[in-house]
Amino acid sequence: MKWQFAKAGYANDCELFWVNIFDYEWKDTGKTAEVRDPLHNERKVMKVYTAELRGKTVTFAAGEFSNGIYGFYIPEDD
């Protein structure tokens, strides 16, 4: 699966899919995503999660870029 950078934000305060993603439960899928840091172009491996948002299941990859700053990636459309 290919991933595209969606957003970076502070822990507990980051809007993704039009909601504060930290207000929802993330379910670890047991999968990982290989992505590129948009600022430094470094390879990163992040966990893949799902969350139930307003009755819809969304999939995203997330991980901490630096202390308290998280990066979020969403699947690319084919």
PQR file with spaces between the fields and no chain letter, atoms N, CA, C, O and H, PARSE charges and radii, in Angstrom:
ATOM       1  N    MET     1       0.838   -1.173    0.000 -0.4000 1.5000
ATOM       2  CA   MET     1       0.000    0.000    0.000 -0.0000 2.0000
ATOM       3  C    MET     1       0.889    1.244    0.000  0.5500 1.7000
ATOM       4  O    MET     1       1.910    1.292    0.686 -0.5500 1.4000
ATOM       5  N    LYS     2       0.487    2.237   -0.773 -0.4000 1.5000
ATOM       6  CA   LYS     2       1.215    3.504   -0.817 -0.0000 2.0000
ATOM       7  C    LYS     2       0.535    4.489    0.129  0.5500 1.7000
ATOM       8  O    LYS     2      -0.682    4.475    0.311 -0.5500 1.4000
ATOM       9  H    LYS     2      -0.343    2.197   -1.330  0.4000 1.0000
ATOM      10  N    TRP     3       1.367    5.345    0.725 -0.4000 1.5000
ATOM      11  CA   TRP     3       0.877    6.296    1.715 -0.0000 2.0000
ATOM      12  C    TRP     3       1.252    7.708    1.324  0.5500 1.7000
ATOM      13  O    TRP     3       2.322    7.942    0.762 -0.5500 1.4000
ATOM      14  H    TRP     3       2.356    5.356    0.577  0.4000 1.0000
ATOM      15  N    GLN     4       0.363    8.659    1.624 -0.4000 1.5000
ATOM      16  CA   GLN     4       0.656   10.061    1.378 -0.0000 2.0000
ATOM      17  C    GLN     4       0.582   10.817    2.704  0.5500 1.7000
ATOM      18  O    GLN     4      -0.264   10.541    3.554 -0.5500 1.4000
ATOM      19  H    GLN     4      -0.506    8.469    2.080  0.4000 1.0000
ATOM      20  N    PHE     5       1.490   11.772    2.849 -0.4000 1.5000
ATOM      21  CA   PHE     5       1.514   12.590    4.052 -0.0000 2.0000
ATOM      22  C    PHE     5       0.216   13.384    4.135  0.5500 1.7000
ATOM      23  O    PHE     5      -0.222   13.982    3.152 -0.5500 1.4000
ATOM      24  H    PHE     5       2.178   11.995    2.158  0.4000 1.0000
ATOM      25  N    ALA     6      -0.397   13.382    5.321 -0.4000 1.5000
ATOM      26  CA   ALA     6      -1.644   14.124    5.513 -0.0000 2.0000
ATOM      27  C    ALA     6      -1.455   15.331    6.411  0.5500 1.7000
ATOM      28  O    ALA     6      -1.962   16.414    6.118 -0.5500 1.4000
ATOM      29  H    ALA     6      -0.042   12.896    6.119  0.4000 1.0000
ATOM      30  N    LYS     7      -0.715   15.146    7.523 -0.4000 1.5000
ATOM      31  CA   LYS     7      -0.645   16.225    8.496 -0.0000 2.0000
ATOM      32  C    LYS     7       0.371   15.905    9.571  0.5500 1.7000
ATOM      33  O    LYS     7       0.679   14.742    9.833 -0.5500 1.4000
ATOM      34  H    LYS     7      -0.303   14.267    7.761  0.4000 1.0000
ATOM      35  N    ALA     8       0.884   16.948   10.187 -0.4000 1.5000
ATOM      36  CA   ALA     8       1.682   16.823   11.405 -0.0000 2.0000
ATOM      37  C    ALA     8       1.033   17.726   12.440  0.5500 1.7000
ATOM      38  O    ALA     8       0.499   18.785   12.113 -0.5500 1.4000
ATOM      39  H    ALA     8       0.634   17.893    9.974  0.4000 1.0000
ATOM      40  N    GLY     9       1.087   17.295   13.686 -0.4000 1.5000
ATOM      41  CA   GLY     9       0.486   18.118   14.721 -0.0000 2.0000
ATOM      42  C    GLY     9       0.905   17.688   16.103  0.5500 1.7000
ATOM      43  O    GLY     9       1.578   16.674   16.289 -0.5500 1.4000
ATOM      44  H    GLY     9       1.521   16.435   13.952  0.4000 1.0000
ATOM      45  N    TYR    10       0.494   18.478   17.062 -0.4000 1.5000
ATOM      46  CA   TYR    10       0.837   18.222   18.455 -0.0000 2.0000
ATOM      47  C    TYR    10       0.018   17.067   19.022  0.5500 1.7000
ATOM      48  O    TYR    10      -1.125   16.840   18.626 -0.5500 1.4000
ATOM      49  H    TYR    10      -0.053   19.301   16.911  0.4000 1.0000
ATOM      50  N    ALA    11       0.630   16.346   19.956 -0.4000 1.5000
ATOM      51  CA   ALA    11      -0.080   15.280   20.662 -0.0000 2.0000
ATOM      52  C    ALA    11      -1.333   15.855   21.317  0.5500 1.7000
ATOM      53  O    ALA    11      -1.297   16.934   21.908 -0.5500 1.4000
ATOM      54  H    ALA    11       1.559   16.531   20.277  0.4000 1.0000
ATOM      55  N    ASN    12      -2.417   15.138   21.208 -0.4000 1.5000
ATOM      56  CA   ASN    12      -3.718   15.487   21.791 -0.0000 2.0000
ATOM      57  C    ASN    12      -4.407   16.672   21.137  0.5500 1.7000
ATOM      58  O    ASN    12      -5.439   17.123   21.633 -0.5500 1.4000
ATOM      59  H    ASN    12      -2.447   14.262   20.727  0.4000 1.0000
ATOM      60  N    ASP    13      -3.869   17.193   20.036 -0.4000 1.5000
ATOM      61  CA   ASP    13      -4.504   18.331   19.381 -0.0000 2.0000
ATOM      62  C    ASP    13      -4.145   18.361   17.896  0.5500 1.7000
ATOM      63  O    ASP    13      -3.378   19.215   17.451 -0.5500 1.4000
ATOM      64  H    ASP    13      -3.030   16.827   19.633  0.4000 1.0000
ATOM      65  N    CYS    14      -4.706   17.423   17.137 -0.4000 1.5000
ATOM      66  CA   CYS    14      -4.414   17.388   15.705 -0.0000 2.0000
ATOM      67  C    CYS    14      -5.666   16.964   14.948  0.5500 1.7000
ATOM      68  O    CYS    14      -6.235   15.904   15.208 -0.5500 1.4000
ATOM      69  H    CYS    14      -5.329   16.730   17.499  0.4000 1.0000
ATOM      70  N    GLU    15      -6.082   17.805   14.012 -0.4000 1.5000
ATOM      71  CA   GLU    15      -7.268   17.507   13.221 -0.0000 2.0000
ATOM      72  C    GLU    15      -6.898   16.627   12.032  0.5500 1.7000
ATOM      73  O    GLU    15      -6.036   16.969   11.223 -0.5500 1.4000
ATOM      74  H    GLU    15      -5.619   18.666   13.801  0.4000 1.0000
ATOM      75  N    LEU    16      -7.570   15.494   11.952 -0.4000 1.5000
ATOM      76  CA   LEU    16      -7.418   14.563   10.828 -0.0000 2.0000
ATOM      77  C    LEU    16      -8.803   14.017   10.532  0.5500 1.7000
ATOM      78  O    LEU    16      -9.531   13.670   11.462 -0.5500 1.4000
ATOM      79  H    LEU    16      -8.270   15.217   12.609  0.4000 1.0000
ATOM      80  N    PHE    17      -9.185   13.933    9.288 -0.4000 1.5000
ATOM      81  CA   PHE    17     -10.538   13.515    8.907 -0.0000 2.0000
ATOM      82  C    PHE    17     -11.589   14.442    9.533  0.5500 1.7000
ATOM      83  O    PHE    17     -12.680   13.990    9.879 -0.5500 1.4000
ATOM      84  H    PHE    17      -8.594   14.215    8.532  0.4000 1.0000
ATOM      85  N    TRP    18     -11.274   15.710    9.678 -0.4000 1.5000
ATOM      86  CA   TRP    18     -12.182   16.749   10.176 -0.0000 2.0000
ATOM      87  C    TRP    18     -12.543   16.588   11.661  0.5500 1.7000
ATOM      88  O    TRP    18     -13.543   17.145   12.117 -0.5500 1.4000
ATOM      89  H    TRP    18     -10.387   16.077    9.397  0.4000 1.0000
ATOM      90  N    VAL    19     -11.737   15.834   12.414 -0.4000 1.5000
ATOM      91  CA   VAL    19     -11.943   15.693   13.860 -0.0000 2.0000
ATOM      92  C    VAL    19     -10.580   15.725   14.547  0.5500 1.7000
ATOM      93  O    VAL    19      -9.548   15.542   13.901 -0.5500 1.4000
ATOM      94  H    VAL    19     -10.926   15.382   12.044  0.4000 1.0000
ATOM      95  N    ASN    20     -10.582   15.956   15.851 -0.4000 1.5000
ATOM      96  CA   ASN    20      -9.338   15.798   16.608 -0.0000 2.0000
ATOM      97  C    ASN    20      -9.122   14.298   16.772  0.5500 1.7000
ATOM      98  O    ASN    20      -9.806   13.652   17.567 -0.5500 1.4000
ATOM      99  H    ASN    20     -11.420   16.104   16.376  0.4000 1.0000
ATOM     100  N    ILE    21      -8.190   13.755   16.037 -0.4000 1.5000
ATOM     101  CA   ILE    21      -7.979   12.308   15.987 -0.0000 2.0000
ATOM     102  C    ILE    21      -7.615   11.739   17.356  0.5500 1.7000
ATOM     103  O    ILE    21      -7.818   10.550   17.601 -0.5500 1.4000
ATOM     104  H    ILE    21      -7.635   14.279   15.392  0.4000 1.0000
ATOM     105  N    PHE    22      -7.091   12.555   18.231 -0.4000 1.5000
ATOM     106  CA   PHE    22      -6.730   12.082   19.569 -0.0000 2.0000
ATOM     107  C    PHE    22      -7.950   11.897   20.473  0.5500 1.7000
ATOM     108  O    PHE    22      -7.829   11.327   21.558 -0.5500 1.4000
ATOM     109  H    PHE    22      -6.927   13.521   18.031  0.4000 1.0000
ATOM     110  N    ASP    23      -9.118   12.368   20.045 -0.4000 1.5000
ATOM     111  CA   ASP    23     -10.344   12.166   20.810 -0.0000 2.0000
ATOM     112  C    ASP    23     -10.970   10.795   20.554  0.5500 1.7000
ATOM     113  O    ASP    23     -11.979   10.452   21.169 -0.5500 1.4000
ATOM     114  H    ASP    23      -9.216   12.831   19.164  0.4000 1.0000
ATOM     115  N    TYR    24     -10.382   10.017   19.658 -0.4000 1.5000
ATOM     116  CA   TYR    24     -10.942    8.726   19.272 -0.0000 2.0000
ATOM     117  C    TYR    24      -9.967    7.600   19.599  0.5500 1.7000
ATOM     118  O    TYR    24      -8.758    7.809   19.696 -0.5500 1.4000
ATOM     119  H    TYR    24      -9.562   10.296   19.158  0.4000 1.0000
ATOM     120  N    GLU    25     -10.520    6.411   19.765 -0.4000 1.5000
ATOM     121  CA   GLU    25      -9.693    5.233   20.038 -0.0000 2.0000
ATOM     122  C    GLU    25      -9.041    4.752   18.742  0.5500 1.7000
ATOM     123  O    GLU    25      -9.712    4.563   17.727 -0.5500 1.4000
ATOM     124  H    GLU    25     -11.502    6.241   19.687  0.4000 1.0000
ATOM     125  N    TRP    26      -7.732    4.558   18.796 -0.4000 1.5000
ATOM     126  CA   TRP    26      -6.987    4.018   17.654 -0.0000 2.0000
ATOM     127  C    TRP    26      -6.813    2.529   17.872  0.5500 1.7000
ATOM     128  O    TRP    26      -6.394    2.101   18.948 -0.5500 1.4000
ATOM     129  H    TRP    26      -7.188    4.711   19.621  0.4000 1.0000
ATOM     130  N    LYS    27      -7.128    1.740   16.864 -0.4000 1.5000
ATOM     131  CA   LYS    27      -6.932    0.290   16.944 -0.0000 2.0000
ATOM     132  C    LYS    27      -5.721   -0.077   16.099  0.5500 1.7000
ATOM     133  O    LYS    27      -5.693    0.175   14.895 -0.5500 1.4000
ATOM     134  H    LYS    27      -7.468    2.087   15.990  0.4000 1.0000
ATOM     135  N    ASP    28      -4.732   -0.667   16.732 -0.4000 1.5000
ATOM     136  CA   ASP    28      -3.508   -1.093   16.046 -0.0000 2.0000
ATOM     137  C    ASP    28      -3.845   -2.280   15.157  0.5500 1.7000
ATOM     138  O    ASP    28      -4.377   -3.283   15.634 -0.5500 1.4000
ATOM     139  H    ASP    28      -4.754   -0.872   17.710  0.4000 1.0000
ATOM     140  N    THR    29      -3.538   -2.172   13.866 -0.4000 1.5000
ATOM     141  CA   THR    29      -3.845   -3.257   12.924 -0.0000 2.0000
ATOM     142  C    THR    29      -2.775   -4.348   12.925  0.5500 1.7000
ATOM     143  O    THR    29      -2.981   -5.421   12.358 -0.5500 1.4000
ATOM     144  H    THR    29      -3.105   -1.358   13.480  0.4000 1.0000
ATOM     145  N    GLY    30      -1.643   -4.078   13.556 -0.4000 1.5000
ATOM     146  CA   GLY    30      -0.518   -5.020   13.512 -0.0000 2.0000
ATOM     147  C    GLY    30       0.325   -4.850   12.262  0.5500 1.7000
ATOM     148  O    GLY    30       1.294   -5.584   12.064 -0.5500 1.4000
ATOM     149  H    GLY    30      -1.476   -3.206   14.017  0.4000 1.0000
ATOM     150  N    LYS    31      -0.031   -3.889   11.415 -0.4000 1.5000
ATOM     151  CA   LYS    31       0.708   -3.621   10.189 -0.0000 2.0000
ATOM     152  C    LYS    31       1.552   -2.367   10.357  0.5500 1.7000
ATOM     153  O    LYS    31       1.348   -1.586   11.286 -0.5500 1.4000
ATOM     154  H    LYS    31      -0.818   -3.293   11.576  0.4000 1.0000
ATOM     155  N    THR    32       2.497   -2.185    9.450 -0.4000 1.5000
ATOM     156  CA   THR    32       3.316   -0.985    9.439 -0.0000 2.0000
ATOM     157  C    THR    32       3.304   -0.368    8.047  0.5500 1.7000
ATOM     158  O    THR    32       2.985   -1.023    7.055 -0.5500 1.4000
ATOM     159  H    THR    32       2.663   -2.820    8.695  0.4000 1.0000
ATOM     160  N    ALA    33       3.658    0.901    8.006 -0.4000 1.5000
ATOM     161  CA   ALA    33       3.734    1.641    6.742 -0.0000 2.0000
ATOM     162  C    ALA    33       5.118    2.260    6.640  0.5500 1.7000
ATOM     163  O    ALA    33       5.598    2.881    7.589 -0.5500 1.4000
ATOM     164  H    ALA    33       3.916    1.433    8.812  0.4000 1.0000
ATOM     165  N    GLU    34       5.754    2.093    5.496 -0.4000 1.5000
ATOM     166  CA   GLU    34       7.029    2.752    5.238 -0.0000 2.0000
ATOM     167  C    GLU    34       6.726    4.068    4.545  0.5500 1.7000
ATOM     168  O    GLU    34       6.137    4.091    3.464 -0.5500 1.4000
ATOM     169  H    GLU    34       5.364    1.589    4.726  0.4000 1.0000
ATOM     170  N    VAL    35       7.136    5.172    5.179 -0.4000 1.5000
ATOM     171  CA   VAL    35       6.817    6.507    4.678 -0.0000 2.0000
ATOM     172  C    VAL    35       8.071    7.368    4.663  0.5500 1.7000
ATOM     173  O    VAL    35       9.127    6.957    5.144 -0.5500 1.4000
ATOM     174  H    VAL    35       7.614    5.153    6.057  0.4000 1.0000
ATOM     175  N    ARG    36       7.943    8.554    4.112 -0.4000 1.5000
ATOM     176  CA   ARG    36       9.030    9.538    4.091 -0.0000 2.0000
ATOM     177  C    ARG    36       8.622   10.757    4.902  0.5500 1.7000
ATOM     178  O    ARG    36       7.520   11.284    4.747 -0.5500 1.4000
ATOM     179  H    ARG    36       7.085    8.888    3.722  0.4000 1.0000
ATOM     180  N    ASP    37       9.521   11.195    5.764 -0.4000 1.5000
ATOM     181  CA   ASP    37       9.323   12.426    6.517 -0.0000 2.0000
ATOM     182  C    ASP    37       9.263   13.561    5.491  0.5500 1.7000
ATOM     183  O    ASP    37      10.191   13.702    4.695 -0.5500 1.4000
ATOM     184  H    ASP    37      10.416   10.767    5.890  0.4000 1.0000
ATOM     185  N    PRO    38       8.194   14.380    5.485 -0.5600 1.5000
ATOM     186  CA   PRO    38       8.068   15.415    4.463  0.2800 2.0000
ATOM     187  C    PRO    38       9.084   16.550    4.597  0.5500 1.7000
ATOM     188  O    PRO    38       9.355   17.256    3.626 -0.5500 1.4000
ATOM     189  N    LEU    39       9.640   16.727    5.780 -0.4000 1.5000
ATOM     190  CA   LEU    39      10.584   17.812    6.006 -0.0000 2.0000
ATOM     191  C    LEU    39      12.022   17.394    5.705  0.5500 1.7000
ATOM     192  O    LEU    39      12.768   18.143    5.073 -0.5500 1.4000
ATOM     193  H    LEU    39       9.420   16.154    6.569  0.4000 1.0000
ATOM     194  N    HIS    40      12.410   16.207    6.152 -0.4000 1.5000
ATOM     195  CA   HIS    40      13.795   15.756    6.007 -0.0000 2.0000
ATOM     196  C    HIS    40      13.983   14.632    4.988  0.5500 1.7000
ATOM     197  O    HIS    40      15.108   14.200    4.737 -0.5500 1.4000
ATOM     198  H    HIS    40      11.804   15.599    6.665  0.4000 1.0000
ATOM     199  N    ASN    41      12.889   14.163    4.407 -0.4000 1.5000
ATOM     200  CA   ASN    41      12.901   13.085    3.420 -0.0000 2.0000
ATOM     201  C    ASN    41      13.538   11.803    3.960  0.5500 1.7000
ATOM     202  O    ASN    41      14.062   10.997    3.191 -0.5500 1.4000
ATOM     203  H    ASN    41      11.975   14.514    4.610  0.4000 1.0000
ATOM     204  N    GLU    42      13.493   11.619    5.266 -0.4000 1.5000
ATOM     205  CA   GLU    42      14.030   10.404    5.884 -0.0000 2.0000
ATOM     206  C    GLU    42      12.967    9.315    5.866  0.5500 1.7000
ATOM     207  O    GLU    42      11.776    9.593    6.002 -0.5500 1.4000
ATOM     208  H    GLU    42      13.068   12.274    5.891  0.4000 1.0000
ATOM     209  N    ARG    43      13.408    8.083    5.698 -0.4000 1.5000
ATOM     210  CA   ARG    43      12.512    6.930    5.735 -0.0000 2.0000
ATOM     211  C    ARG    43      12.090    6.688    7.185  0.5500 1.7000
ATOM     212  O    ARG    43      12.912    6.723    8.101 -0.5500 1.4000
ATOM     213  H    ARG    43      14.376    7.858    5.587  0.4000 1.0000
ATOM     214  N    LYS    44      10.802    6.444    7.371 -0.4000 1.5000
ATOM     215  CA   LYS    44      10.263    6.124    8.688 -0.0000 2.0000
ATOM     216  C    LYS    44       9.318    4.945    8.558  0.5500 1.7000
ATOM     217  O    LYS    44       8.692    4.745    7.517 -0.5500 1.4000
ATOM     218  H    LYS    44      10.135    6.415    6.627  0.4000 1.0000
ATOM     219  N    VAL    45       9.225    4.180    9.611 -0.4000 1.5000
ATOM     220  CA   VAL    45       8.255    3.090    9.672 -0.0000 2.0000
ATOM     221  C    VAL    45       7.269    3.436   10.777  0.5500 1.7000
ATOM     222  O    VAL    45       7.654    3.649   11.926 -0.5500 1.4000
ATOM     223  H    VAL    45       9.733    4.343   10.457  0.4000 1.0000
ATOM     224  N    MET    46       5.988    3.491   10.411 -0.4000 1.5000
ATOM     225  CA   MET    46       4.954    3.866   11.367 -0.0000 2.0000
ATOM     226  C    MET    46       3.905    2.772   11.448  0.5500 1.7000
ATOM     227  O    MET    46       3.693    2.020   10.497 -0.5500 1.4000
ATOM     228  H    MET    46       5.676    3.318    9.477  0.4000 1.0000
ATOM     229  N    LYS    47       3.260    2.699   12.588 -0.4000 1.5000
ATOM     230  CA   LYS    47       2.176    1.735   12.775 -0.0000 2.0000
ATOM     231  C    LYS    47       0.939    2.191   12.005  0.5500 1.7000
ATOM     232  O    LYS    47       0.701    3.385   11.825 -0.5500 1.4000
ATOM     233  H    LYS    47       3.432    3.310   13.361  0.4000 1.0000
ATOM     234  N    VAL    48       0.165    1.218   11.561 -0.4000 1.5000
ATOM     235  CA   VAL    48      -1.098    1.478   10.865 -0.0000 2.0000
ATOM     236  C    VAL    48      -2.240    1.245   11.852  0.5500 1.7000
ATOM     237  O    VAL    48      -2.275    0.241   12.565 -0.5500 1.4000
ATOM     238  H    VAL    48       0.358    0.248   11.707  0.4000 1.0000
ATOM     239  N    TYR    49      -3.167    2.192   11.875 -0.4000 1.5000
ATOM     240  CA   TYR    49      -4.294    2.148   12.797 -0.0000 2.0000
ATOM     241  C    TYR    49      -5.605    2.294   12.039  0.5500 1.7000
ATOM     242  O    TYR    49      -5.633    2.761   10.900 -0.5500 1.4000
ATOM     243  H    TYR    49      -3.139    3.007   11.296  0.4000 1.0000
ATOM     244  N    THR    50      -6.689    1.885   12.690 -0.4000 1.5000
ATOM     245  CA   THR    50      -8.035    2.220   12.243 -0.0000 2.0000
ATOM     246  C    THR    50      -8.725    2.940   13.402  0.5500 1.7000
ATOM     247  O    THR    50      -8.340    2.792   14.562 -0.5500 1.4000
ATOM     248  H    THR    50      -6.666    1.505   13.615  0.4000 1.0000
ATOM     249  N    ALA    51      -9.743    3.713   13.065 -0.4000 1.5000
ATOM     250  CA   ALA    51     -10.568    4.380   14.069 -0.0000 2.0000
ATOM     251  C    ALA    51     -11.981    4.501   13.516  0.5500 1.7000
ATOM     252  O    ALA    51     -12.178    4.636   12.308 -0.5500 1.4000
ATOM     253  H    ALA    51     -10.055    3.833   12.122  0.4000 1.0000
ATOM     254  N    GLU    52     -12.947    4.450   14.400 -0.4000 1.5000
ATOM     255  CA   GLU    52     -14.351    4.644   14.031 -0.0000 2.0000
ATOM     256  C    GLU    52     -14.687    6.115   14.209  0.5500 1.7000
ATOM     257  O    GLU    52     -14.675    6.630   15.327 -0.5500 1.4000
ATOM     258  H    GLU    52     -12.787    4.340   15.381  0.4000 1.0000
ATOM     259  N    LEU    53     -14.984    6.788   13.111 -0.4000 1.5000
ATOM     260  CA   LEU    53     -15.334    8.208   13.142 -0.0000 2.0000
ATOM     261  C    LEU    53     -16.709    8.399   12.539  0.5500 1.7000
ATOM     262  O    LEU    53     -16.904    8.226   11.336 -0.5500 1.4000
ATOM     263  H    LEU    53     -14.993    6.369   12.203  0.4000 1.0000
ATOM     264  N    ARG    54     -17.649    8.754   13.375 -0.4000 1.5000
ATOM     265  CA   ARG    54     -19.019    9.012   12.905 -0.0000 2.0000
ATOM     266  C    ARG    54     -19.578    7.844   12.109  0.5500 1.7000
ATOM     267  O    ARG    54     -20.212    8.041   11.072 -0.5500 1.4000
ATOM     268  H    ARG    54     -17.490    8.895   14.352  0.4000 1.0000
ATOM     269  N    GLY    55     -19.344    6.623   12.591 -0.4000 1.5000
ATOM     270  CA   GLY    55     -19.882    5.428   11.962 -0.0000 2.0000
ATOM     271  C    GLY    55     -19.088    4.910   10.777  0.5500 1.7000
ATOM     272  O    GLY    55     -19.506    3.951   10.128 -0.5500 1.4000
ATOM     273  H    GLY    55     -18.829    6.462   13.433  0.4000 1.0000
ATOM     274  N    LYS    56     -17.966    5.517   10.487 -0.4000 1.5000
ATOM     275  CA   LYS    56     -17.136    5.088    9.364 -0.0000 2.0000
ATOM     276  C    LYS    56     -15.755    4.701    9.884  0.5500 1.7000
ATOM     277  O    LYS    56     -15.192    5.381   10.743 -0.5500 1.4000
ATOM     278  H    LYS    56     -17.627    6.296   11.015  0.4000 1.0000
ATOM     279  N    THR    57     -15.213    3.600    9.356 -0.4000 1.5000
ATOM     280  CA   THR    57     -13.869    3.173    9.733 -0.0000 2.0000
ATOM     281  C    THR    57     -12.858    3.826    8.807  0.5500 1.7000
ATOM     282  O    THR    57     -12.965    3.727    7.585 -0.5500 1.4000
ATOM     283  H    THR    57     -15.670    3.048    8.658  0.4000 1.0000
ATOM     284  N    VAL    58     -11.873    4.495    9.402 -0.4000 1.5000
ATOM     285  CA   VAL    58     -10.802    5.120    8.630 -0.0000 2.0000
ATOM     286  C    VAL    58      -9.484    4.420    8.972  0.5500 1.7000
ATOM     287  O    VAL    58      -9.303    3.898   10.072 -0.5500 1.4000
ATOM     288  H    VAL    58     -11.787    4.575   10.395  0.4000 1.0000
ATOM     289  N    THR    59      -8.581    4.425    8.007 -0.4000 1.5000
ATOM     290  CA   THR    59      -7.266    3.817    8.179 -0.0000 2.0000
ATOM     291  C    THR    59      -6.218    4.902    8.008  0.5500 1.7000
ATOM     292  O    THR    59      -6.317    5.744    7.116 -0.5500 1.4000
ATOM     293  H    THR    59      -8.728    4.848    7.114  0.4000 1.0000
ATOM     294  N    PHE    60      -5.206    4.873    8.878 -0.4000 1.5000
ATOM     295  CA   PHE    60      -4.130    5.848    8.801 -0.0000 2.0000
ATOM     296  C    PHE    60      -2.878    5.280    9.447  0.5500 1.7000
ATOM     297  O    PHE    60      -2.941    4.358   10.261 -0.5500 1.4000
ATOM     298  H    PHE    60      -5.126    4.189    9.603  0.4000 1.0000
ATOM     299  N    ALA    61      -1.758    5.839    9.076 -0.4000 1.5000
ATOM     300  CA   ALA    61      -0.484    5.502    9.711 -0.0000 2.0000
ATOM     301  C    ALA    61      -0.067    6.705   10.539  0.5500 1.7000
ATOM     302  O    ALA    61      -0.264    7.849   10.132 -0.5500 1.4000
ATOM     303  H    ALA    61      -1.707    6.587    8.415  0.4000 1.0000
ATOM     304  N    ALA    62       0.512    6.438   11.708 -0.4000 1.5000
ATOM     305  CA   ALA    62       0.895    7.538   12.583 -0.0000 2.0000
ATOM     306  C    ALA    62       2.129    7.184   13.383  0.5500 1.7000
ATOM     307  O    ALA    62       2.393    6.018   13.678 -0.5500 1.4000
ATOM     308  H    ALA    62       0.672    5.508   12.039  0.4000 1.0000
ATOM     309  N    GLY    63       2.876    8.215   13.727 -0.4000 1.5000
ATOM     310  CA   GLY    63       4.048    8.037   14.570 -0.0000 2.0000
ATOM     311  C    GLY    63       4.584    9.383   15.003  0.5500 1.7000
ATOM     312  O    GLY    63       4.227   10.423   14.450 -0.5500 1.4000
ATOM     313  H    GLY    63       2.662    9.162   13.488  0.4000 1.0000
ATOM     314  N    GLU    64       5.439    9.344   15.991 -0.4000 1.5000
ATOM     315  CA   GLU    64       5.992   10.570   16.544 -0.0000 2.0000
ATOM     316  C    GLU    64       7.221   10.996   15.741  0.5500 1.7000
ATOM     317  O    GLU    64       8.192   10.246   15.636 -0.5500 1.4000
ATOM     318  H    GLU    64       5.729    8.499   16.440  0.4000 1.0000
ATOM     319  N    PHE    65       7.173   12.200   15.179 -0.4000 1.5000
ATOM     320  CA   PHE    65       8.322   12.757   14.458 -0.0000 2.0000
ATOM     321  C    PHE    65       9.382   13.222   15.445  0.5500 1.7000
ATOM     322  O    PHE    65      10.569   12.940   15.284 -0.5500 1.4000
ATOM     323  H    PHE    65       6.384   12.809   15.264  0.4000 1.0000
ATOM     324  N    SER    66       8.939   13.928   16.454 -0.4000 1.5000
ATOM     325  CA   SER    66       9.826   14.410   17.509 -0.0000 2.0000
ATOM     326  C    SER    66       8.986   14.510   18.773  0.5500 1.7000
ATOM     327  O    SER    66       7.798   14.191   18.754 -0.5500 1.4000
ATOM     328  H    SER    66       7.975   14.157   16.585  0.4000 1.0000
ATOM     329  N    ASN    67       9.574   14.936   19.836 -0.4000 1.5000
ATOM     330  CA   ASN    67       8.900   14.959   21.123 -0.0000 2.0000
ATOM     331  C    ASN    67       7.571   15.719   21.057  0.5500 1.7000
ATOM     332  O    ASN    67       7.551   16.948   20.991 -0.5500 1.4000
ATOM     333  H    ASN    67      10.540   15.195   19.851  0.4000 1.0000
ATOM     334  N    GLY    68       6.463   14.971   21.075 -0.4000 1.5000
ATOM     335  CA   GLY    68       5.141   15.569   21.076 -0.0000 2.0000
ATOM     336  C    GLY    68       4.590   15.981   19.728  0.5500 1.7000
ATOM     337  O    GLY    68       3.473   16.493   19.657 -0.5500 1.4000
ATOM     338  H    GLY    68       6.479   13.973   21.128  0.4000 1.0000
ATOM     339  N    ILE    69       5.338   15.774   18.654 -0.4000 1.5000
ATOM     340  CA   ILE    69       4.872   16.105   17.301 -0.0000 2.0000
ATOM     341  C    ILE    69       4.646   14.806   16.539  0.5500 1.7000
ATOM     342  O    ILE    69       5.567   14.006   16.367 -0.5500 1.4000
ATOM     343  H    ILE    69       6.245   15.359   18.711  0.4000 1.0000
ATOM     344  N    TYR    70       3.421   14.605   16.088 -0.4000 1.5000
ATOM     345  CA   TYR    70       3.050   13.379   15.381 -0.0000 2.0000
ATOM     346  C    TYR    70       2.860   13.644   13.894  0.5500 1.7000
ATOM     347  O    TYR    70       2.445   14.728   13.483 -0.5500 1.4000
ATOM     348  H    TYR    70       2.673   15.255   16.227  0.4000 1.0000
ATOM     349  N    GLY    71       3.170   12.636   13.105 -0.4000 1.5000
ATOM     350  CA   GLY    71       2.929   12.684   11.669 -0.0000 2.0000
ATOM     351  C    GLY    71       1.856   11.678   11.324  0.5500 1.7000
ATOM     352  O    GLY    71       1.801   10.592   11.900 -0.5500 1.4000
ATOM     353  H    GLY    71       3.506   11.755   13.438  0.4000 1.0000
ATOM     354  N    PHE    72       1.003   12.040   10.381 -0.4000 1.5000
ATOM     355  CA   PHE    72      -0.115   11.195    9.961 -0.0000 2.0000
ATOM     356  C    PHE    72      -0.067   11.016    8.435  0.5500 1.7000
ATOM     357  O    PHE    72       0.208   11.956    7.689 -0.5500 1.4000
ATOM     358  H    PHE    72       1.048   12.922    9.913  0.4000 1.0000
ATOM     359  N    TYR    73      -0.338    9.808    8.010 -0.4000 1.5000
ATOM     360  CA   TYR    73      -0.359    9.453    6.603 -0.0000 2.0000
ATOM     361  C    TYR    73      -1.651    8.710    6.319  0.5500 1.7000
ATOM     362  O    TYR    73      -2.155    7.970    7.164 -0.5500 1.4000
ATOM     363  H    TYR    73      -0.561    9.045    8.616  0.4000 1.0000
ATOM     364  N    ILE    74      -2.177    8.913    5.127 -0.4000 1.5000
ATOM     365  CA   ILE    74      -3.381    8.200    4.710 -0.0000 2.0000
ATOM     366  C    ILE    74      -3.068    7.426    3.439  0.5500 1.7000
ATOM     367  O    ILE    74      -2.154    7.785    2.696 -0.5500 1.4000
ATOM     368  H    ILE    74      -1.768    9.514    4.441  0.4000 1.0000
ATOM     369  N    PRO    75      -3.832    6.356    3.189 -0.5600 1.5000
ATOM     370  CA   PRO    75      -3.589    5.574    1.970  0.2800 2.0000
ATOM     371  C    PRO    75      -3.792    6.427    0.725  0.5500 1.7000
ATOM     372  O    PRO    75      -4.726    7.226    0.653 -0.5500 1.4000
ATOM     373  N    GLU    76      -2.918    6.252   -0.245 -0.4000 1.5000
ATOM     374  CA   GLU    76      -3.088    6.943   -1.538 -0.0000 2.0000
ATOM     375  C    GLU    76      -4.203    6.276   -2.317  0.5500 1.7000
ATOM     376  O    GLU    76      -4.376    5.058   -2.283 -0.5500 1.4000
ATOM     377  H    GLU    76      -2.159    5.603   -0.187  0.4000 1.0000
ATOM     378  N    ASP    77      -4.953    7.107   -3.018 -0.4000 1.5000
ATOM     379  CA   ASP    77      -5.965    6.569   -3.929 -0.0000 2.0000
ATOM     380  C    ASP    77      -5.263    6.042   -5.158  0.5500 1.7000
ATOM     381  O    ASP    77      -4.328    6.664   -5.663 -0.5500 1.4000
ATOM     382  H    ASP    77      -4.812    8.097   -3.046  0.4000 1.0000
ATOM     383  N    ASP    78      -5.706    4.909   -5.636 -0.4000 1.5000
ATOM     384  CA   ASP    78      -5.105    4.335   -6.852 -0.0000 2.0000
ATOM     385  C    ASP    78      -5.714    4.923   -8.095  0.5500 1.7000
ATOM     386  O    ASP    78      -5.328    4.556   -9.205 -0.5500 1.4000
ATOM     387  H    ASP    78      -6.465    4.404   -5.226  0.4000 1.0000
